[in-house]
Amino acid sequence: MILDDVFGAEYIGSRDTATHRVCSACGELKLVEAFYRDGKDHYGNIRYRRDCKDCYKKQRLAEAKMKSKKVQK
C-alpha cells in the first residue's frame, strides 16, 4: 500500500499505529511484523526500526557490495 492511497500526499510518519508502520525507505504502510525490533523504549515498549526488513536487507547487500569493491582496489 502506498501512502498517497491511504493518507494523501501530506502523510506524517507519526501516524504509525500499534499494528502498522510506514517504512522510511520505501514509504509503504506495512504490518509491524515486517520490521525488525530495535530494543525497547524507557516505558518497556518494543521499538521497531524505521526501515522494513526488505529495505534493510537491500541496504545491507548494497553496503556489502560497495565494501567488497573497496577491498579489491
N, C-alpha and C positions, 0 to 999 in steps of 0.2 A: 504494500500500500504506500503510495507516495503522499507526502504531507499536503500538497496542494489539494488532493482529492478529499482529504479528511478535514483539515482546518483552514484551508486557504493559504495564500502566499505569506501571510504575516504570522505564521506559526512560531511560537516561542517554546524552546526546549523545556521550560519549567512546567509545562503541561504534562510531563511524564506522570503516569499513574502507578499504582502498586503492581499492576499486571502488565503494563505496556511501557515501552520506552522508544525514543527516537534515536536512531544511530546518527552520531555526529559526522560520520564519514559519508554514508550513502543517503542519509535523510529519510530513510524508511521507518515507518512505525512497526515495531515488532514486539512479540512477547518477551518478557524479561528472561525467559529461558534461552533466548538467542544471544544473551550477553554473558560474558564471564564475570564471576564475582570478583569484587575488588575490596575485600576487607569489610569492616563494619564501621558505622559512624559512632559518635560518642553516646548515642542512645542505645546502641547494641543492634540496630537495624542493619541488614545486609546492604552493602553498596554494590553497584554494578558498574563496569567500565562504560565509557561514553560511546565506544565503537562496538558494533556487534561482532560475533565470533567470525563471521565470514570476512568482514573488513579487516579485523585484527589479523587473521591468517594471511590475507593478501598482502598486508603491510609487512608482516614478518618475512614472508617469502621474498618480497621486493628488497627488503633490507639485507637479507642473506645473500641475494644475488649481487647487490652492489658491493657488499663486503668481500665476496669471493673475487670480484673483478679487481678490487684494490690489492688483494693479496697476490694475484697473478702478475701484476705490473712490476 
